[in-house]
């Protein structure tokens, strides 16, 4: 543990941010798992893609992932939902 007050505060902030970032990453992984299980004829396809886009956009807005990665993930979800 750090001895300097600013370093202690920084450690607390990083812990909180890591927790938040991990939650976003877990949500993105869950959406991908759902997309892989979904059949293309399913009626939930549009709802799942919208949910995935919202989750990915939120993670991008919070600077958890880069904008190019967000675009790539959206394309992958859309491809999974339409072809699988």
Helices and strands as residue ranges (DSSP letters): H 5-37, H 45-61, H 67-83
